[in-house]
Amino acid sequence: MRLKVIYTGDPSETKILNAETGEHLMGISSAEISIGPYEAYCALVLQDFELEADNLRGELFSPPCPTASDTPKG
């Protein structure tokens, strides 16, 4: 799938679409795009999704579980 990111300068209006169908992709809580002289990367943070993919490269990160030391005191 090819992605199309539409950014107007207002983060609340940002849309990420399936470039082939124009379908708005839901469940994306954030996206970070990095473009260099010879390569580009896009990292997406997804919520509530199912994934079935072939020939996919990437890394899966899970947030750490909060511990008692992480909770604010007071």
PyMOL CGO cylinders between C-alpha atoms (Angstrom):
from pymol import cmd
from pymol.cgo import CYLINDER

trace = [
    CYLINDER, 0.00, 0.00, 0.00, 1.23, 3.47, -0.81, 0.3, 1, 1, 1, 1, 1, 1,
    CYLINDER, 1.23, 3.47, -0.81, 0.30, 6.23, 1.61, 0.3, 1, 1, 1, 1, 1, 1,
    CYLINDER, 0.30, 6.23, 1.61, -0.59, 9.83, 0.86, 0.3, 1, 1, 1, 1, 1, 1,
    CYLINDER, -0.59, 9.83, 0.86, -0.14, 12.36, 3.67, 0.3, 1, 1, 1, 1, 1, 1,
    CYLINDER, -0.14, 12.36, 3.67, -2.07, 15.62, 3.38, 0.3, 1, 1, 1, 1, 1, 1,
    CYLINDER, -2.07, 15.62, 3.38, -0.80, 18.35, 5.69, 0.3, 1, 1, 1, 1, 1, 1,
    CYLINDER, -0.80, 18.35, 5.69, -2.17, 21.89, 5.44, 0.3, 1, 1, 1, 1, 1, 1,
    CYLINDER, -2.17, 21.89, 5.44, -0.06, 23.44, 8.21, 0.3, 1, 1, 1, 1, 1, 1,
    CYLINDER, -0.06, 23.44, 8.21, -2.73, 22.72, 10.82, 0.3, 1, 1, 1, 1, 1, 1,
    CYLINDER, -2.73, 22.72, 10.82, -2.02, 19.39, 12.58, 0.3, 1, 1, 1, 1, 1, 1,
    CYLINDER, -2.02, 19.39, 12.58, -5.71, 18.87, 13.34, 0.3, 1, 1, 1, 1, 1, 1,
    CYLINDER, -5.71, 18.87, 13.34, -6.44, 18.78, 9.58, 0.3, 1, 1, 1, 1, 1, 1,
    CYLINDER, -6.44, 18.78, 9.58, -3.77, 16.19, 8.71, 0.3, 1, 1, 1, 1, 1, 1,
    CYLINDER, -3.77, 16.19, 8.71, -5.08, 13.19, 6.75, 0.3, 1, 1, 1, 1, 1, 1,
    CYLINDER, -5.08, 13.19, 6.75, -3.40, 9.93, 5.79, 0.3, 1, 1, 1, 1, 1, 1,
    CYLINDER, -3.40, 9.93, 5.79, -4.94, 8.22, 2.80, 0.3, 1, 1, 1, 1, 1, 1,
    CYLINDER, -4.94, 8.22, 2.80, -4.48, 5.02, 0.85, 0.3, 1, 1, 1, 1, 1, 1,
    CYLINDER, -4.48, 5.02, 0.85, -2.89, 6.58, -2.25, 0.3, 1, 1, 1, 1, 1, 1,
    CYLINDER, -2.89, 6.58, -2.25, -4.40, 3.95, -4.56, 0.3, 1, 1, 1, 1, 1, 1,
    CYLINDER, -4.40, 3.95, -4.56, -8.02, 4.20, -3.37, 0.3, 1, 1, 1, 1, 1, 1,
    CYLINDER, -8.02, 4.20, -3.37, -8.23, 7.59, -1.66, 0.3, 1, 1, 1, 1, 1, 1,
    CYLINDER, -8.23, 7.59, -1.66, -9.63, 5.88, 1.46, 0.3, 1, 1, 1, 1, 1, 1,
    CYLINDER, -9.63, 5.88, 1.46, -8.99, 7.79, 4.71, 0.3, 1, 1, 1, 1, 1, 1,
    CYLINDER, -8.99, 7.79, 4.71, -7.00, 5.56, 7.07, 0.3, 1, 1, 1, 1, 1, 1,
    CYLINDER, -7.00, 5.56, 7.07, -8.44, 5.58, 10.57, 0.3, 1, 1, 1, 1, 1, 1,
    CYLINDER, -8.44, 5.58, 10.57, -6.78, 4.62, 13.84, 0.3, 1, 1, 1, 1, 1, 1,
    CYLINDER, -6.78, 4.62, 13.84, -3.51, 6.51, 13.27, 0.3, 1, 1, 1, 1, 1, 1,
    CYLINDER, -3.51, 6.51, 13.27, -2.68, 8.53, 16.36, 0.3, 1, 1, 1, 1, 1, 1,
    CYLINDER, -2.68, 8.53, 16.36, 0.55, 10.06, 15.03, 0.3, 1, 1, 1, 1, 1, 1,
    CYLINDER, 0.55, 10.06, 15.03, 2.95, 10.07, 12.10, 0.3, 1, 1, 1, 1, 1, 1,
    CYLINDER, 2.95, 10.07, 12.10, 6.56, 11.15, 11.88, 0.3, 1, 1, 1, 1, 1, 1,
    CYLINDER, 6.56, 11.15, 11.88, 8.19, 11.69, 8.51, 0.3, 1, 1, 1, 1, 1, 1,
    CYLINDER, 8.19, 11.69, 8.51, 11.94, 11.97, 8.00, 0.3, 1, 1, 1, 1, 1, 1,
    CYLINDER, 11.94, 11.97, 8.00, 13.36, 12.85, 4.59, 0.3, 1, 1, 1, 1, 1, 1,
    CYLINDER, 13.36, 12.85, 4.59, 17.07, 12.77, 3.80, 0.3, 1, 1, 1, 1, 1, 1,
    CYLINDER, 17.07, 12.77, 3.80, 19.00, 13.22, 0.55, 0.3, 1, 1, 1, 1, 1, 1,
    CYLINDER, 19.00, 13.22, 0.55, 18.85, 9.52, -0.36, 0.3, 1, 1, 1, 1, 1, 1,
    CYLINDER, 18.85, 9.52, -0.36, 15.99, 8.02, 1.62, 0.3, 1, 1, 1, 1, 1, 1,
    CYLINDER, 15.99, 8.02, 1.62, 12.76, 8.78, 3.45, 0.3, 1, 1, 1, 1, 1, 1,
    CYLINDER, 12.76, 8.78, 3.45, 10.99, 7.14, 6.38, 0.3, 1, 1, 1, 1, 1, 1,
    CYLINDER, 10.99, 7.14, 6.38, 7.50, 7.38, 7.81, 0.3, 1, 1, 1, 1, 1, 1,
    CYLINDER, 7.50, 7.38, 7.81, 6.71, 6.06, 11.29, 0.3, 1, 1, 1, 1, 1, 1,
    CYLINDER, 6.71, 6.06, 11.29, 3.04, 5.56, 12.15, 0.3, 1, 1, 1, 1, 1, 1,
    CYLINDER, 3.04, 5.56, 12.15, 1.55, 4.95, 15.58, 0.3, 1, 1, 1, 1, 1, 1,
    CYLINDER, 1.55, 4.95, 15.58, -1.62, 2.87, 15.15, 0.3, 1, 1, 1, 1, 1, 1,
    CYLINDER, -1.62, 2.87, 15.15, -4.51, 2.12, 17.50, 0.3, 1, 1, 1, 1, 1, 1,
    CYLINDER, -4.51, 2.12, 17.50, -7.07, -0.69, 17.25, 0.3, 1, 1, 1, 1, 1, 1,
    CYLINDER, -7.07, -0.69, 17.25, -5.89, -2.37, 14.06, 0.3, 1, 1, 1, 1, 1, 1,
    CYLINDER, -5.89, -2.37, 14.06, -5.54, -5.74, 12.40, 0.3, 1, 1, 1, 1, 1, 1,
    CYLINDER, -5.54, -5.74, 12.40, -2.58, -6.38, 10.14, 0.3, 1, 1, 1, 1, 1, 1,
    CYLINDER, -2.58, -6.38, 10.14, -2.10, -8.91, 7.39, 0.3, 1, 1, 1, 1, 1, 1,
    CYLINDER, -2.10, -8.91, 7.39, 0.94, -8.15, 5.27, 0.3, 1, 1, 1, 1, 1, 1,
    CYLINDER, 0.94, -8.15, 5.27, 3.42, -9.75, 2.93, 0.3, 1, 1, 1, 1, 1, 1,
    CYLINDER, 3.42, -9.75, 2.93, 6.87, -8.40, 2.20, 0.3, 1, 1, 1, 1, 1, 1,
    CYLINDER, 6.87, -8.40, 2.20, 6.73, -5.84, 5.03, 0.3, 1, 1, 1, 1, 1, 1,
    CYLINDER, 6.73, -5.84, 5.03, 9.84, -4.41, 6.67, 0.3, 1, 1, 1, 1, 1, 1,
    CYLINDER, 9.84, -4.41, 6.67, 9.76, -2.61, 9.99, 0.3, 1, 1, 1, 1, 1, 1,
    CYLINDER, 9.76, -2.61, 9.99, 10.07, -2.82, 13.74, 0.3, 1, 1, 1, 1, 1, 1,
    CYLINDER, 10.07, -2.82, 13.74, 7.34, -3.35, 16.31, 0.3, 1, 1, 1, 1, 1, 1,
    CYLINDER, 7.34, -3.35, 16.31, 7.54, -1.31, 19.49, 0.3, 1, 1, 1, 1, 1, 1,
    CYLINDER, 7.54, -1.31, 19.49, 5.30, -1.82, 22.51, 0.3, 1, 1, 1, 1, 1, 1,
    CYLINDER, 5.30, -1.82, 22.51, 5.04, 0.81, 25.23, 0.3, 1, 1, 1, 1, 1, 1,
    CYLINDER, 5.04, 0.81, 25.23, 6.45, -0.28, 28.58, 0.3, 1, 1, 1, 1, 1, 1,
    CYLINDER, 6.45, -0.28, 28.58, 3.98, -1.22, 31.29, 0.3, 1, 1, 1, 1, 1, 1,
    CYLINDER, 3.98, -1.22, 31.29, 3.72, 1.49, 33.95, 0.3, 1, 1, 1, 1, 1, 1,
    CYLINDER, 3.72, 1.49, 33.95, 5.25, 0.67, 37.31, 0.3, 1, 1, 1, 1, 1, 1,
    CYLINDER, 5.25, 0.67, 37.31, 4.59, 2.05, 40.78, 0.3, 1, 1, 1, 1, 1, 1,
    CYLINDER, 4.59, 2.05, 40.78, 7.61, 4.36, 40.39, 0.3, 1, 1, 1, 1, 1, 1,
    CYLINDER, 7.61, 4.36, 40.39, 6.00, 5.88, 37.24, 0.3, 1, 1, 1, 1, 1, 1,
    CYLINDER, 6.00, 5.88, 37.24, 2.85, 7.06, 39.03, 0.3, 1, 1, 1, 1, 1, 1,
    CYLINDER, 2.85, 7.06, 39.03, 2.86, 10.60, 40.40, 0.3, 1, 1, 1, 1, 1, 1,
    CYLINDER, 2.86, 10.60, 40.40, 2.94, 10.95, 44.16, 0.3, 1, 1, 1, 1, 1, 1,
    CYLINDER, 2.94, 10.95, 44.16, 0.92, 13.47, 46.06, 0.3, 1, 1, 1, 1, 1, 1,
]
cmd.load_cgo(trace, "trace")
